[in-house]
């Protein structure tokens, strides 16, 4: 301000001197030159003052911006770190869930496989037993029909009447070509089996009785065959009921296990999807954190 005041006094003096003297004299020219220099200095000083004021304003604005960026940057860093921690926790929990489901799926699949193998064996055994029993029923029906026919006046009537056991009657029928040897052998085996089941005490002491010794529990061979037929048909009926029950139980078990597998697979897909989404979000947050941290450090250095 003092320099400016001095220039103003000097300028006033020069103006007075120029007004009083000859404008073309050397002194006047010197004074004019000094006046021009004064004007230029004042103009440049004002321009410099303006530039300084603008720079000072920019510095203040920049300082405020840096302070705000430091504040928001710190908050952003904390938010990103929290987000990364949250996503990492999700990945950890979902990974543990996937491992748990994998073990559960493996166990359930093993149970289903084992149950299926048991059911297949049961079905195979049933088919064999059912075939044998069905054939026996058929043979007993045919043997009964043959004996009934022969007893009414067939060529073997007398021999059959004299037969005192089913086995002997079967032998007579084979000899007369009324029954083939294979069927007769199977029927004899059923007679022996029936004898064994009806006389457990004898089986325990002397073993299974000879089929030849099997006597009719009724009054004749036909009654004996009918008794055997009832037993075989009863066995066949029980076998089929057992097969139906086993099949139903298997279907229920299979449905339950397949339902468990379906639910577990859906949970597995959901957990894997969560892991993928959390992993992607975590990677993005880590990238943003890296950039934000660098900006924050740069701002701190600029502020310093």
C-alpha positions as CSV (number, residue, x, y, z in Angstrom):
1,X,0.0,0.0,0.0
2,X,2.9,2.4,0.8
3,X,4.5,1.8,-2.6
4,X,1.1,2.4,-4.3
5,X,0.7,5.7,-2.4
6,X,4.2,6.8,-3.4
7,X,3.4,6.0,-7.0
8,X,0.3,8.1,-6.8
9,X,2.2,11.1,-5.3
10,X,4.9,10.7,-8.0
11,X,2.2,10.4,-10.7
12,X,0.5,13.6,-9.4
13,X,3.8,15.4,-9.4
14,X,4.6,14.3,-13.0
15,X,1.2,15.3,-14.2
16,X,1.7,18.8,-12.7
17,X,5.2,19.1,-14.2
18,X,3.9,18.1,-17.6
19,X,1.2,20.6,-17.4
20,X,3.5,23.3,-16.4
21,X,6.4,22.6,-18.8
22,X,6.8,21.9,-22.5
23,X,5.7,18.5,-23.5
24,X,8.5,18.2,-26.0
25,X,11.3,19.1,-23.6
26,X,13.6,16.3,-22.3
27,X,12.3,16.6,-18.8
28,X,8.8,16.2,-20.1
29,X,9.7,13.1,-22.0
30,X,11.4,11.6,-19.0
31,X,8.4,12.4,-16.9
32,X,6.1,10.8,-19.5
33,X,8.3,7.7,-19.6
34,X,8.2,7.5,-15.9
35,X,4.4,7.9,-15.9
36,X,4.1,5.1,-18.5
37,X,6.3,2.9,-16.4
38,X,4.1,3.7,-13.4
39,X,1.0,2.8,-15.2
40,X,2.5,-0.5,-16.4
41,X,3.7,-1.4,-12.9
42,X,0.3,-0.6,-11.4
43,X,-1.5,-2.7,-14.1
44,X,0.9,-5.6,-13.6
45,X,0.6,-5.3,-9.9
46,X,-3.2,-5.4,-10.1
47,X,-3.0,-8.4,-12.5
48,X,-0.6,-10.2,-10.1
49,X,-2.9,-9.4,-7.2
50,X,-5.8,-10.9,-9.1
51,X,-3.9,-14.0,-10.0
52,X,-2.7,-14.5,-6.5
53,X,-6.3,-14.1,-5.2
54,X,-7.5,-16.7,-7.8
55,X,-4.6,-19.1,-6.8
56,X,-5.3,-18.6,-3.1
57,X,-9.0,-19.4,-3.8
58,X,-8.1,-22.5,-5.8
59,X,-5.8,-23.6,-3.0
60,X,-8.6,-23.2,-0.5
61,X,-11.0,-25.1,-2.7
62,X,-8.4,-27.8,-3.3
63,X,-7.8,-28.1,0.4
64,X,-11.5,-28.5,1.1
65,X,-11.8,-31.1,-1.7
66,X,-8.8,-33.0,-0.4
67,X,-10.3,-32.9,3.2
68,X,-13.7,-34.1,1.9
69,X,-12.1,-36.8,-0.2
70,X,-10.1,-38.0,2.8
71,X,-13.2,-38.1,4.8
72,X,-15.3,-39.9,2.2
73,X,-12.4,-42.1,1.2
74,X,-11.9,-43.4,4.7
75,X,-15.6,-44.2,4.9
76,X,-15.5,-45.9,1.5
77,X,-12.5,-48.0,2.6
78,X,-14.3,-49.1,5.7
79,X,-17.4,-50.0,3.7
80,X,-15.4,-51.9,1.2
81,X,-13.5,-53.8,3.9
82,X,-16.8,-54.7,5.6
83,X,-18.2,-55.8,2.3
84,X,-15.2,-58.0,1.6
85,X,-15.4,-59.5,5.0
86,X,-19.1,-60.2,4.5
87,X,-18.6,-61.9,1.2
88,X,-15.7,-63.9,2.6
89,X,-18.0,-65.1,5.4
90,X,-20.7,-66.1,2.8
91,X,-18.1,-68.0,0.8
92,X,-16.9,-69.8,3.9
93,X,-20.4,-70.8,5.1
94,X,-21.6,-71.9,1.7
95,X,-18.4,-73.9,1.1
96,X,-19.0,-75.7,4.3
97,X,-22.6,-76.3,3.3
98,X,-21.5,-77.7,-0.1
99,X,-19.1,-80.2,1.7
100,X,-21.9,-81.2,4.0
101,X,-24.3,-81.7,1.2
102,X,-21.7,-83.7,-0.8
103,X,-21.4,-86.1,2.1
104,X,-25.1,-86.4,2.5
105,X,-25.6,-87.0,-1.2
106,X,-23.0,-89.6,-1.2
107,X,-24.6,-91.4,1.7
108,X,-28.1,-91.2,0.3
109,X,-27.0,-92.4,-3.1
110,X,-25.3,-95.4,-1.5
111,X,-28.4,-96.2,0.5
112,X,-30.5,-96.0,-2.7
113,X,-28.1,-98.2,-4.6
114,X,-28.0,-100.8,-1.8
115,X,-31.8,-100.8,-1.5
116,X,-32.1,-101.2,-5.2
117,X,-29.7,-104.2,-5.2
118,X,-31.7,-105.8,-2.4
119,X,-34.9,-105.3,-4.2
120,X,-33.5,-106.7,-7.4
121,X,-32.4,-109.8,-5.6
122,X,-35.8,-110.1,-3.9
123,X,-37.5,-109.8,-7.2
124,X,-35.2,-112.4,-8.8
125,X,-35.8,-114.9,-5.9
126,X,-39.5,-114.3,-6.0
127,X,-39.6,-115.0,-9.7
128,X,-37.9,-118.3,-9.2
129,X,-40.0,-119.4,-6.3
130,X,-43.2,-118.2,-7.9
131,X,-42.4,-120.2,-11.1
132,X,-41.7,-123.3,-9.1
133,X,-44.8,-123.0,-7.0
134,X,-47.0,-122.2,-10.0
135,X,-45.6,-125.2,-11.8
136,X,-46.3,-127.4,-8.7
137,X,-49.9,-126.1,-8.6
138,X,-50.3,-126.9,-12.2
139,X,-48.8,-130.4,-11.8
140,X,-51.1,-131.1,-8.7
141,X,-54.1,-130.1,-10.7
142,X,-53.2,-132.3,-13.6
143,X,-52.3,-135.3,-11.3
144,X,-55.6,-134.9,-9.4
145,X,-57.5,-134.8,-12.7
146,X,-55.7,-137.9,-14.0
147,X,-56.3,-139.9,-10.8
148,X,-59.9,-138.9,-10.7
149,X,-60.3,-140.0,-14.3
150,X,-58.5,-143.3,-13.8
151,X,-60.3,-144.1,-10.6
152,X,-63.6,-143.9,-12.6
153,X,-62.6,-146.8,-14.9
154,X,-59.2,-146.1,-16.4
155,X,-56.7,-148.7,-17.3
156,X,-54.7,-148.1,-14.1
157,X,-57.7,-148.0,-11.8
158,X,-56.9,-151.3,-9.9
159,X,-53.2,-150.4,-9.4
160,X,-54.1,-146.9,-8.2
161,X,-56.7,-148.3,-5.7
162,X,-54.0,-150.6,-4.3
163,X,-51.4,-147.8,-4.0
164,X,-51.0,-147.0,-0.3
165,X,-49.0,-143.8,-0.8
166,X,-48.9,-140.8,-3.1
167,X,-45.4,-141.7,-4.2
168,X,-46.5,-145.2,-5.3
169,X,-49.4,-143.7,-7.1
170,X,-47.1,-141.3,-8.9
171,X,-44.9,-144.2,-9.9
172,X,-47.9,-146.1,-11.3
173,X,-48.9,-143.0,-13.3
174,X,-45.4,-142.7,-14.7
175,X,-45.3,-146.4,-15.7
176,X,-48.7,-145.9,-17.4
177,X,-47.4,-142.9,-19.2
178,X,-50.0,-140.7,-17.5
179,X,-47.4,-138.5,-16.0
180,X,-43.8,-137.7,-17.1
181,X,-40.9,-138.6,-14.8
182,X,-39.9,-135.0,-14.2
183,X,-43.3,-134.0,-12.9
184,X,-43.5,-137.1,-10.8
185,X,-40.2,-136.4,-9.2
186,X,-41.2,-132.8,-8.4
187,X,-44.5,-134.0,-6.9
188,X,-42.6,-136.6,-4.8
189,X,-40.3,-133.8,-3.5
190,X,-43.4,-131.9,-2.4
191,X,-44.7,-134.9,-0.7
192,X,-41.4,-135.3,1.2
193,X,-41.4,-131.6,2.1
194,X,-44.9,-131.8,3.4
195,X,-44.1,-134.9,5.4
196,X,-41.1,-133.1,6.9
197,X,-43.1,-130.0,7.9
198,X,-46.0,-132.1,9.4
199,X,-43.7,-134.3,11.5
200,X,-41.0,-132.0,12.9
201,X,-40.3,-134.4,15.8
202,X,-39.4,-137.2,13.5
203,X,-37.1,-134.9,11.5
204,X,-35.3,-133.9,14.7
205,X,-34.7,-137.5,15.7
206,X,-34.2,-139.6,12.6
207,X,-34.0,-137.0,9.8
208,X,-36.4,-136.3,7.0
209,X,-38.8,-139.2,6.5
210,X,-38.7,-141.2,3.3
211,X,-41.2,-140.1,0.8
212,X,-42.4,-143.7,0.4
213,X,-43.5,-143.6,4.0
214,X,-45.8,-140.6,3.5
215,X,-49.4,-141.7,4.2
216,X,-52.4,-139.7,3.3
217,X,-53.9,-137.6,6.1
218,X,-57.3,-138.2,4.6
219,X,-59.0,-141.3,3.3
220,X,-57.3,-141.5,0.0
221,X,-54.7,-140.3,-2.4
222,X,-56.9,-137.6,-3.9
223,X,-57.5,-136.1,-0.5
224,X,-53.7,-136.1,0.0
225,X,-53.1,-134.4,-3.3
226,X,-55.8,-131.8,-2.5
227,X,-54.2,-131.2,0.9
228,X,-50.8,-130.7,-0.9
229,X,-52.5,-128.4,-3.5
230,X,-54.0,-126.3,-0.7
231,X,-50.6,-126.0,1.0
232,X,-48.8,-125.0,-2.3
233,X,-51.5,-122.5,-3.2
234,X,-51.3,-121.0,0.3
235,X,-47.5,-120.8,-0.1
236,X,-47.9,-119.2,-3.5
237,X,-50.4,-116.7,-2.1
238,X,-48.2,-115.8,0.9
239,X,-45.2,-115.5,-1.4
240,X,-47.1,-113.0,-3.7
241,X,-48.3,-111.0,-0.7
242,X,-44.8,-110.8,0.7
243,X,-43.5,-109.7,-2.8
244,X,-46.2,-107.0,-3.0
245,X,-45.3,-105.7,0.5
246,X,-41.6,-105.7,-0.3
247,X,-42.2,-103.9,-3.5
248,X,-44.4,-101.3,-1.8
249,X,-41.8,-100.8,0.9
250,X,-39.1,-100.4,-1.6
251,X,-41.1,-97.9,-3.6
252,X,-41.7,-95.8,-0.5
253,X,-38.0,-95.9,0.5
254,X,-37.0,-95.1,-3.1
255,X,-39.4,-92.1,-3.2
256,X,-38.1,-90.9,0.1
257,X,-34.4,-91.2,-0.9
258,X,-35.0,-89.6,-4.3
259,X,-36.8,-86.7,-2.6
260,X,-33.8,-86.3,-0.3
261,X,-31.5,-86.3,-3.3
262,X,-33.6,-83.8,-5.1
263,X,-33.7,-81.4,-2.2
264,X,-30.0,-81.8,-1.5
265,X,-29.1,-81.2,-5.1
266,X,-31.2,-78.0,-5.2
267,X,-29.5,-76.8,-2.0
268,X,-26.1,-77.7,-3.6
269,X,-26.9,-75.6,-6.7
270,X,-28.1,-72.7,-4.5
271,X,-24.9,-72.8,-2.4
272,X,-22.7,-73.0,-5.4
273,X,-24.5,-70.0,-6.9
274,X,-24.1,-68.0,-3.7
275,X,-20.4,-68.8,-3.7
276,X,-20.0,-67.7,-7.3
277,X,-21.9,-64.4,-6.7
278,X,-20.1,-63.7,-3.4
279,X,-16.7,-64.4,-5.1
280,X,-17.5,-62.0,-7.9
281,X,-18.7,-59.3,-5.6
282,X,-15.6,-59.8,-3.3
283,X,-13.2,-59.5,-6.3
284,X,-14.9,-56.3,-7.4
285,X,-14.8,-54.9,-3.8
286,X,-11.1,-55.8,-3.5
287,X,-10.4,-53.9,-6.8
288,X,-12.3,-50.9,-5.6
289,X,-10.5,-51.0,-2.3
290,X,-7.1,-51.0,-4.0
291,X,-8.0,-48.0,-6.1
292,X,-9.6,-46.1,-3.2
293,X,-6.7,-46.9,-0.9
294,X,-4.2,-45.5,-3.4
295,X,-6.3,-42.3,-3.8
296,X,-6.6,-41.9,-0.1
297,X,-2.8,-42.2,0.4
298,X,-2.3,-39.7,-2.5
299,X,-4.7,-37.3,-0.9
300,X,-2.9,-37.6,2.4
301,X,0.4,-36.9,0.8
302,X,-1.0,-33.9,-1.1
303,X,-2.6,-32.5,2.1
304,X,0.8,-32.9,3.9
